[in-house]
Amino acid sequence: MAGLTRCLRSIATGLILWAMPLRADPVADWAGEIAEASVRFGIDRLWVEAVMRAESGGRTVWQGRPITSSAGAMGLMQLMPGTWADMRRLHGLGQNPHDPHDNVVAGTAYLAAMNQRFGYPGLFGAYHAGPERYRQFLIEGRPLPPETRAYMANITASLGAARTLSPLRPPQPNPPATKPPFLFIYRAGPSAAEPADTPTEGIAKSDPLFAVRRAY
């Protein structure tokens, strides 16, 4: 009888474990914020989710502190202080860049600006490498850094639309206007959404959680 009881308990435990998800997706915790921001700025929520997953994994805390990269990129969408300040001013956000709601709104607004300028999948490359750097890729044929190419490939693959990016030739869509929106006119080099550390042997320091970026 005792053996039968142990067997039944083992079966019950197995059924419980089988029914449990193997791993919760932290990005799913922010479904409400993502849905609100995606509607507000006309961006597919799956794009926002993919960027958040690549940038922070949906985590707000890392090693016991508000999630911040070694270069200072902040929050769920990993916004640099300059980008946060611009988005906060333009969209009436609060003072805390780590506030999940406001960080998602700011990151989605920035992603929408990149989409307006570069379209799909260029918005992801511009979010990672910066709008000026991505413009150079499109207009001048300057190859994208390997980590940006990997970032774009990973995101498009996660969206079910992986695309091959040639290392020698950029895609040839109708080129975007050479003059960026006013928000980005005064910026050159990396996107304000990306880390821009001083590189060590050409590679920026990185945290294991964050997307790897080079200082261009």
Beta strands, then each sheet from edge to edge (+ up, - down):
strand 1: 61-62
strand 2: 65-66
sheet 1: 1+ 2-
end
